[in-house]
Amino acid sequence: MSPPNSRDDVTIVRQMYQALVLHYMEAKTQAEIAKELGISHATVNRLIKRGHQLGLVEIKIKSPVEQLIDIEARLVAIGGLQRAVVVPSVSDNPQTALQRVGEAAARLVLETIKDGDTISITGGKGVSAVVAGLKPSRSYDIEVVPATGLVQGKHYTDVNHVASLMADKLGGRAYQIHAPLFADSPAQRDMLMGVRAVSDVFNKAREATLAVVGIGSILADDSSYYDLHPSSSADRLAIERSGAAGELLAHLIDGDGKLADYSLNRSLVSLTLEEFATIPQSIGVASGASKVVPILSAMRGSHLDTLVTDETTGLKILELAEGNAA
């Protein structure tokens, strides 16, 4: 804009500036501005439009979730995921973080499911957090089916308990598995998988439209894997030698997401990872420093369609992945 060259020009420029400040910085209406400046409503409208034309106004919109969207995009760019959902980290308390992740995953489940769907789930703290976060506005004609055998002792390891809670929340029906997660041998595993009551449940799980699963740590001292099979803690050296980096459906997987060469993998009463891969949609839920390596392992193996985690965990995954790529 050229500098004013007459008294009238200076007056107009001053009014334009005042109108812009009152409108954009003080949020006053055009009618209020007209009254305050002693000019017509139409004149105020023209001044504001002219200010835009002269480039006197720059509007910047800062999104409160811009950082989260960037993390999500970078996680997907690593590969192995179709979508990432990252929630803000508002507390250093891991239980609080997992609760918020579970609530976000629960909203995603409610956005995804429809009547007639079958949801296949694992046990675990992550899936339990999803169930706790479910707040449906209506009942769904759905079925909830275990993807693994049963481990009793703790509420979150009992996949039948978690399945029943999810079905109750959604208004659907739960199937129960009556077989342990770990058989005593591969031969016993094959025998259990052949029992009709067990095979019927796994056939349902294979036909699921959605899977919701946890991603387990394995080398951390607080790993829930040792709640699934306590004697495996005495076999820590064999686990380390197998190259295990994480756990998915109780299968130990290595850093590339491939099945680790560990004896208990061959005795699992569970969907195989190949069968799990045929389920059209899968959501993995995990948060915390001990889950960074396991999550990245699951991503590299392309085992999940969607990951739900928190901001701090997401940043650590990126740091690890991008650091390895450097």
NORFENTA-V844384 format. One record per backbone hydrogen bond with DSSP energy under -1.0 kcal/mol. NH is the residue of the N-H (numbers start at 1). CO is the residue of the C=O. E is the energy in kcal/mol with one decimal. If there is no record, write none. Layout:
nh=NH co=CO e=E
nh=NH co=CO e=E
This chain:
nh=10 co=6 e=-2.0
nh=11 co=7 e=-1.9
nh=12 co=8 e=-2.2
nh=13 co=9 e=-2.7
nh=14 co=10 e=-2.3
nh=15 co=11 e=-2.4
nh=16 co=12 e=-2.7
nh=17 co=13 e=-2.6
nh=18 co=14 e=-2.6
nh=19 co=15 e=-2.9
nh=20 co=16 e=-2.5
nh=21 co=17 e=-2.5
nh=22 co=18 e=-2.7
nh=23 co=19 e=-2.2
nh=24 co=20 e=-2.9
nh=25 co=21 e=-2.0
nh=26 co=21 e=-1.4
nh=28 co=22 e=-2.6
nh=33 co=29 e=-2.2
nh=34 co=30 e=-2.5
nh=35 co=31 e=-2.0
nh=36 co=32 e=-2.2
nh=37 co=33 e=-2.7
nh=38 co=34 e=-1.2
nh=39 co=34 e=-1.7
nh=44 co=40 e=-1.9
nh=45 co=41 e=-2.2
nh=46 co=42 e=-2.1
nh=47 co=43 e=-2.5
nh=48 co=44 e=-2.3
nh=49 co=45 e=-2.2
nh=50 co=46 e=-2.8
nh=51 co=47 e=-2.2
nh=52 co=48 e=-1.8
nh=53 co=49 e=-2.2
nh=54 co=50 e=-2.0
nh=55 co=52 e=-1.5
nh=56 co=51 e=-2.6
nh=66 co=63 e=-1.4
nh=69 co=65 e=-2.7
nh=70 co=66 e=-2.0
nh=71 co=67 e=-2.0
nh=72 co=68 e=-2.7
nh=73 co=69 e=-2.3
nh=74 co=70 e=-2.2
nh=75 co=71 e=-2.4
nh=76 co=72 e=-2.2
nh=77 co=73 e=-1.9
nh=78 co=74 e=-1.1
nh=82 co=305 e=-2.7
nh=83 co=305 e=-1.9
nh=85 co=307 e=-2.9
nh=87 co=309 e=-2.0
nh=97 co=93 e=-2.2
nh=98 co=94 e=-2.5
nh=99 co=95 e=-2.1
nh=100 co=96 e=-2.1
nh=101 co=97 e=-2.2
nh=102 co=98 e=-2.9
nh=103 co=99 e=-2.2
nh=104 co=100 e=-2.0
nh=105 co=101 e=-2.5
nh=106 co=102 e=-2.4
nh=107 co=103 e=-2.0
nh=108 co=104 e=-1.8
nh=109 co=105 e=-2.5
nh=110 co=106 e=-2.3
nh=111 co=107 e=-1.7
nh=112 co=108 e=-1.2
nh=113 co=109 e=-2.7
nh=116 co=141 e=-3.7
nh=117 co=114 e=-1.8
nh=119 co=143 e=-3.3
nh=120 co=210 e=-2.9
nh=121 co=145 e=-2.1
nh=122 co=212 e=-1.3
nh=124 co=156 e=-4.8
nh=128 co=124 e=-1.9
nh=129 co=125 e=-2.0
nh=130 co=126 e=-1.6
nh=131 co=127 e=-2.3
nh=132 co=128 e=-2.3
nh=133 co=129 e=-1.4
nh=134 co=131 e=-1.1
nh=140 co=170 e=-3.8
nh=142 co=140 e=-1.8
nh=143 co=117 e=-1.8
nh=144 co=173 e=-2.6
nh=145 co=119 e=-3.1
nh=147 co=121 e=-2.8
nh=149 co=269 e=-2.2
nh=150 co=179 e=-3.2
nh=157 co=154 e=-1.0
nh=158 co=154 e=-1.0
nh=159 co=157 e=-1.2
nh=162 co=158 e=-2.2
nh=163 co=159 e=-2.5
nh=164 co=160 e=-2.3
nh=165 co=161 e=-2.2
nh=166 co=162 e=-2.3
nh=167 co=163 e=-2.5
nh=168 co=164 e=-2.5
nh=169 co=165 e=-2.3
nh=170 co=166 e=-2.2
nh=171 co=167 e=-1.3
nh=172 co=167 e=-2.1
nh=173 co=142 e=-2.2
nh=175 co=144 e=-2.6
nh=181 co=150 e=-1.8
nh=183 co=267 e=-2.9
nh=189 co=185 e=-2.2
nh=190 co=186 e=-2.3
nh=191 co=187 e=-2.0
nh=192 co=188 e=-2.7
nh=193 co=189 e=-2.5
nh=195 co=192 e=-1.2
nh=199 co=195 e=-3.2
nh=200 co=196 e=-2.7
nh=202 co=198 e=-2.1
nh=203 co=199 e=-2.3
nh=204 co=200 e=-1.8
nh=205 co=201 e=-2.2
nh=206 co=202 e=-2.3
nh=207 co=203 e=-1.1
nh=208 co=205 e=-1.3
nh=209 co=118 e=-2.0
nh=210 co=118 e=-1.7
nh=211 co=281 e=-2.2
nh=212 co=120 e=-2.4
nh=213 co=283 e=-2.6
nh=216 co=247 e=-2.8
nh=223 co=220 e=-1.7
nh=227 co=224 e=-1.2
nh=228 co=224 e=-1.1
nh=229 co=225 e=-1.8
nh=232 co=229 e=-2.5
nh=233 co=230 e=-1.7
nh=234 co=231 e=-1.1
nh=239 co=235 e=-2.0
nh=240 co=236 e=-2.5
nh=241 co=237 e=-2.4
nh=242 co=238 e=-1.5
nh=243 co=240 e=-1.3
nh=244 co=239 e=-1.4
nh=245 co=253 e=-3.7
nh=246 co=253 e=-1.8
nh=247 co=216 e=-2.1
nh=248 co=251 e=-2.4
nh=251 co=248 e=-2.1
nh=253 co=246 e=-2.6
nh=254 co=258 e=-3.0
nh=257 co=254 e=-2.2
nh=260 co=252 e=-2.8
nh=262 co=260 e=-1.9
nh=265 co=262 e=-1.5
nh=266 co=263 e=-1.6
nh=267 co=264 e=-1.5
nh=269 co=181 e=-3.3
nh=270 co=268 e=-1.1
nh=271 co=147 e=-2.4
nh=276 co=272 e=-2.5
nh=277 co=273 e=-1.7
nh=278 co=275 e=-1.2
nh=279 co=276 e=-1.5
nh=283 co=211 e=-2.8
nh=284 co=306 e=-2.9
nh=285 co=213 e=-2.2
nh=286 co=308 e=-1.8
nh=291 co=288 e=-1.7
nh=292 co=289 e=-1.2
nh=295 co=291 e=-2.7
nh=296 co=292 e=-2.2
nh=297 co=293 e=-2.3
nh=298 co=294 e=-2.4
nh=299 co=295 e=-2.4
nh=300 co=296 e=-2.6
nh=301 co=297 e=-1.5
nh=302 co=299 e=-1.7
nh=303 co=298 e=-2.2
nh=305 co=282 e=-1.0
nh=306 co=282 e=-2.2
nh=307 co=83 e=-1.8
nh=308 co=284 e=-2.5
nh=309 co=85 e=-2.2
nh=311 co=87 e=-2.2
nh=314 co=310 e=-2.8
nh=315 co=311 e=-2.4
nh=316 co=312 e=-1.8
nh=317 co=313 e=-2.2
nh=318 co=314 e=-2.2
nh=319 co=315 e=-2.4
nh=320 co=316 e=-2.3
nh=321 co=317 e=-3.0
nh=322 co=318 e=-3.1
nh=323 co=319 e=-1.6
nh=324 co=320 e=-2.1
nh=325 co=321 e=-1.5
